[in-house]
Amino acid sequence: MSGVQADHPLSDFDFTLPERLIALRPARPRVSAKLLRAQGSALTDHTVSDLPDLLREGDLLVFNDTRVLPVRLSGARTRAQSVVAIEATLIERLDASHWRAFAKPGRRLRAGDTVVFSDRLVAHVEGKREDGTLVFAFGLSGPDLDLAIAEAGTMPLPPYIAARRASDESDFQDYQTVFADKDGAVAAPTAALHFDESLLAALSAKGVETATVTLHVGAGTFLPVKVDSTAAHVMHSETGAISGATADKINQARARGGRIISVGTTSLRVLETAADARGNLRAWSGSTDIFITPGYRFRVIDGLMTNFHLPKSTLFMLVSALMGLNNTHDIYAHAIAGDYRFYSYGDSSLLLPQCEI
């Protein structure tokens, strides 16, 4: 699949989603979630547990091994005789002791304020940025700060879940993949939430290989597109890495004719960022703000496993680039008619375009 990304009106990526289909909890067990396979325009209904039967020996699944940090914090700001409850979500680590954060009510905070989240976790407001986010300077740094955040924080559920229920103990496991290894994300790579050890064993028995890359998912993944066309949108940036061993494994699988299937849009973005013009990979680390819309030429991946995304989101645009805009609307219409559950805790899709990519 090749071409040049064209400018599209935002309305091209809109659709109507019944609120009842927004999943507030994951399927239990994980592998019992529905799985919609789209082979070009041919659609078939399955469950995630069927995945070994839907893949071929020699296929390689690429997962994101980032770990979600429990960065939603509750605390209080005291100023003279005034005490205000503050809810904060840390969204970007700036250095060993500083984080950028959203806070509610943000208007009640100003530079110089102190927010106490726990006996050990105290933040000073260093400033407020034009986008409304705050810069917190903590009294701890490095691993000591990470531990204090882990003790005080809860999991940062996506806004469309957090608006309808509070995070609880079950989310510490539910909102973390079995691949989670490298601390740094403030949102989960949700496509991989469907996998457990039994499914991985079944895939291995089929001859399906696995590999991991890292992309620390940021809060920007939930930001709405606020412009009227794709050309005017500025994509958020996230940091990640691919090891030399993983790059070699993917290159070798491609050379043997195996399909490279990204589990999640985050691992896809890492692969497409790091690949050269021929789709070859080597060790890479850095940041990416790659923005994939219809017309993009995919260089590495042959398929994508992903959940169902927000209307008018950059993730729906990415899926449209892979499967074609009209076909993607058909896929989503089928999912809605079939009561597939949407978003982070929802069901999944296996997207395999018919054309060579």
C-alpha positions in Angstrom: 0.0 0.0 0.0 1.6 3.3 -1.0 0.7 6.9 -1.6 0.9 10.4 -0.2 -1.1 11.3 2.8 -3.9 13.7 1.7 -5.6 16.4 3.6 -9.0 15.1 4.9 -11.8 17.0 6.6 -12.3 15.8 10.2 -15.9 14.8 9.3 -14.5 12.0 7.2 -13.6 10.2 10.4 -16.9 10.7 12.3 -19.5 8.1 13.2 -22.2 7.7 15.8 -21.4 5.4 18.7 -24.1 4.3 21.2 -22.9 5.1 24.7 -24.0 1.7 25.9 -21.1 0.2 23.9 -18.3 2.0 25.9 -16.8 -0.7 28.0 -16.2 0.2 31.7 -14.6 -3.2 32.6 -12.7 -5.7 30.6 -13.9 -9.1 29.5 -13.1 -11.9 32.0 -11.1 -13.9 31.2 -9.2 -11.5 28.9 -9.2 -13.9 25.9 -13.1 -14.1 26.0 -13.3 -10.7 24.4 -14.8 -10.5 20.9 -12.5 -10.3 17.9 -13.6 -9.0 14.6 -11.3 -10.1 11.7 -11.3 -7.9 8.7 -9.5 -9.5 5.7 -9.8 -6.7 3.3 -13.5 -6.1 3.1 -14.4 -9.7 4.4 -15.6 -9.6 8.0 -15.9 -12.5 10.4 -16.7 -12.7 14.1 -14.5 -14.5 16.6 -13.2 -14.3 20.1 -9.6 -13.4 21.0 -9.0 -17.1 22.1 -9.4 -18.0 18.4 -6.3 -16.0 17.4 -4.0 -19.0 16.9 -6.4 -20.3 14.3 -6.5 -16.9 12.5 -2.7 -16.5 12.2 -0.1 -18.5 10.3 3.1 -20.2 11.3 5.9 -17.7 10.9 3.7 -14.6 11.7 5.3 -12.3 14.2 3.3 -10.3 16.8 4.9 -7.1 18.0 3.8 -5.9 21.5 4.5 -2.7 23.5 6.2 -3.5 26.8 5.7 -0.2 28.5 4.3 -0.2 32.1 1.6 2.1 33.2 2.4 4.2 36.3 -0.3 4.9 38.9 -0.2 8.6 38.3 -3.7 9.7 39.3 -3.2 11.5 42.7 -5.6 13.0 45.3 -4.3 15.7 47.6 -4.9 19.2 49.1 -3.6 22.7 48.7 -3.4 24.8 51.8 -3.0 28.5 51.5 -3.4 30.6 54.7 -6.8 29.3 56.1 -8.0 28.0 52.8 -7.8 24.2 52.0 -8.8 23.0 48.6 -9.0 19.3 47.5 -6.9 18.7 44.3 -7.1 15.9 41.9 -4.0 15.6 39.6 -2.9 13.3 36.8 0.8 13.3 36.0 1.2 13.2 32.2 4.9 13.8 31.4 8.1 13.2 33.4 10.3 16.2 32.8 13.3 15.1 34.8 14.1 13.1 38.0 11.9 15.3 40.2 9.6 17.3 37.9 6.4 16.2 36.2 3.9 18.0 34.0 0.3 17.4 35.2 -3.3 18.1 34.7 -5.1 19.2 37.9 -8.6 19.9 39.0 -9.5 22.5 39.9 -6.5 23.9 38.1 -7.7 27.5 38.5 -7.2 27.2 42.2 -3.5 26.6 41.8 -0.7 29.1 41.1 3.0 29.2 41.1 4.4 28.8 44.6 1.6 26.7 45.9 2.2 23.4 47.7 0.1 20.3 47.2 0.3 17.4 49.7 -0.6 14.1 48.2 0.7 11.9 51.1 3.2 12.2 54.0 6.0 11.4 51.5 4.6 12.9 48.3 4.6 16.7 48.3 4.7 18.9 45.2 5.4 22.5 44.7 3.8 24.3 41.7 6.6 25.8 39.7 4.4 27.2 37.0 1.4 26.9 34.7 1.7 26.5 30.9 -0.4 28.0 28.2 -2.2 24.7 27.7 -3.4 24.7 31.3 -1.0 22.0 32.5 1.1 22.6 35.6 4.7 21.8 36.4 5.1 20.0 39.7 8.5 19.9 41.5 8.5 17.1 44.0 10.6 16.9 47.2 11.8 13.4 46.1 13.5 12.3 42.9 14.4 9.3 40.9 13.4 5.8 42.3 12.3 7.4 45.6 9.8 9.6 43.8 8.6 6.6 41.7 8.0 4.6 44.9 6.1 7.4 46.6 3.9 7.9 43.5 3.2 4.2 43.4 2.2 4.2 47.0 -0.1 7.2 46.7 -1.5 6.9 43.2 -4.2 5.1 41.4 -4.3 3.9 37.7 -5.0 6.7 35.2 -8.1 5.4 33.5 -9.1 7.0 30.2 -11.4 10.1 30.5 -14.4 8.2 29.0 -14.1 5.6 31.8 -13.0 7.9 34.6 -16.0 10.2 34.0 -18.3 7.2 34.8 -16.6 5.4 37.6 -13.6 5.7 39.9 -10.4 3.7 39.5 -10.2 0.8 42.0 -8.0 -2.1 43.0 -9.0 -4.3 40.1 -7.6 -1.7 37.6 -4.1 -2.2 38.9 -4.2 -5.5 37.1 -6.8 -4.9 34.5 -5.1 -1.8 33.1 -1.7 -3.4 32.8 -0.6 -5.9 30.1 1.3 -9.1 30.8 4.2 -7.6 28.8 4.6 -4.6 31.1 8.2 -4.2 31.9 9.5 -0.6 31.4 8.0 2.1 33.5 6.9 5.3 31.8 3.4 5.2 30.4 0.4 7.1 31.6 -2.0 5.1 29.5 -2.0 1.4 28.6 -1.3 -0.1 25.2 -4.7 -1.5 25.3 -4.7 -4.0 22.4 -2.4 -6.2 24.4 -4.7 -6.2 27.4 -6.4 -9.2 25.7 -3.4 -11.5 26.1 -2.7 -13.9 28.9 -0.1 -16.7 29.3 -2.4 -19.4 28.0 -3.0 -17.5 24.8 0.7 -16.9 24.4 1.4 -20.6 24.8 -1.2 -21.5 22.2 0.3 -19.0 19.7 3.8 -20.4 20.3 2.6 -23.9 19.7 1.2 -22.6 16.4 4.6 -21.3 15.4 3.6 -17.6 15.8 6.5 -15.6 17.1 6.5 -12.5 19.4 8.7 -9.5 20.0 8.5 -6.4 22.1 9.2 -2.7 21.5 8.7 0.2 23.8 6.6 3.3 23.4 5.7 5.2 26.6 2.1 6.1 25.9 1.2 9.7 26.9 -2.0 11.5 27.7 -1.9 13.0 24.3 -3.4 9.7 23.0 -6.7 10.9 24.4 -6.6 14.5 23.2 -9.4 15.3 20.7 -8.6 16.6 17.3 -9.7 20.3 17.5 -9.0 21.4 13.9 -11.2 20.9 10.8 -8.7 19.0 8.7 -5.9 16.5 9.2 -3.3 18.8 7.6 -3.8 21.3 10.4 -3.4 18.8 13.3 -0.2 18.8 15.4 0.4 15.2 16.6 1.6 14.6 20.2 5.1 13.2 20.8 6.0 10.0 22.7 9.3 8.4 23.5 10.3 4.8 22.9 13.0 2.3 21.8 13.6 -0.8 19.8 16.5 -3.1 20.7 19.0 -4.4 18.2 17.8 -8.0 18.9 14.2 -7.1 18.3 15.1 -5.3 15.1 17.0 -8.3 13.8 14.1 -10.7 14.7 11.6 -8.6 12.8 13.9 -8.2 9.8 14.5 -12.0 9.7 10.8 -12.8 10.0 10.1 -10.4 7.0 12.9 -12.0 5.0 11.3 -15.5 5.6 7.9 -14.2 4.4 6.3 -14.0 7.8 3.7 -11.3 8.4 4.5 -8.6 10.9 1.4 -7.8 12.9 1.5 -5.0 15.3 -0.5 -5.5 18.5 -1.7 -1.9 19.1 -1.3 1.4 17.4 1.6 2.3 19.7 3.9 -0.5 18.6 2.9 0.3 15.0 4.0 3.9 15.4 7.4 2.8 16.8 8.0 0.4 14.0 7.0 2.8 11.2 9.1 5.6 12.8 12.2 3.5 13.0 12.1 1.7 9.7 14.1 2.8 6.6 12.5 3.3 3.2 12.7 -0.5 2.5 11.1 -1.4 5.9 14.3 -2.6 7.5 14.9 -1.9 11.2 17.9 -1.4 13.5 18.3 -0.4 17.1 16.4 2.9 17.7 15.5 5.2 20.6 14.0 8.6 20.7 10.7 10.3 20.2 8.0 10.1 17.6 5.2 12.3 16.5 4.3 10.3 13.4 0.8 11.0 12.2 -0.7 8.3 10.0 -3.7 9.2 7.8 -5.1 7.7 4.6 -2.5 7.7 1.8 0.4 6.7 4.2 2.8 4.1 2.8 3.3 1.4 5.5 6.9 0.1 5.5 7.0 -2.7 8.1 3.6 -4.0 9.2 1.3 -6.3 7.4 -1.5 -6.2 9.9 -2.8 -4.7 13.1 -4.6 -6.0 16.1 -6.3 -3.1 17.9 -9.4 -2.1 19.9 -12.2 0.1 18.5 -11.4 3.8 18.7 -13.1 7.2 19.3 -14.8 9.0 16.4 -12.6 11.6 14.8 -9.5 10.4 16.6 -6.0 10.0 15.3 -6.3 6.3 16.0 -9.4 5.9 13.8 -7.5 7.8 11.1 -4.6 5.3 11.4 -6.9 2.4 11.0 -8.5 4.2 7.9 -5.0 4.5 6.4 -4.4 0.8 6.8 -7.8 -0.5 5.7 -9.2 2.3 3.6 -11.6 5.0 4.8 -14.9 3.5 3.4 -13.9 0.0 4.5 -13.1 1.2 8.0 -16.5 2.8 8.3 -18.0 -0.6 7.2 -15.9 -2.4 9.9 -17.1 -0.1 12.6 -20.7 -0.3 11.4 -20.4 -4.1 11.7 -18.9 -3.8 15.2 -21.7 -1.5 16.4 -24.4 -3.7 14.9 -22.8 -6.7 16.6 -22.6 -5.0 20.0 -18.8 -5.1 20.1 -17.6 -3.1 23.1 -15.4 0.0 22.4 -12.3 1.7 23.7 -9.6 0.7 26.2 -11.5 -2.1 28.0 -13.5 -3.1 24.9 -13.3 -5.8 22.3 -10.6 -6.2 19.6 -10.1 -6.4 15.8 -7.6 -8.1 13.6 -7.0 -6.0 10.5 -5.4 -7.6 7.5 -5.5 -5.5 4.3 -5.8 -7.3 1.0 -3.2 -5.2 -0.8 0.5 -5.6 -0.3 1.8 -3.0 2.2 
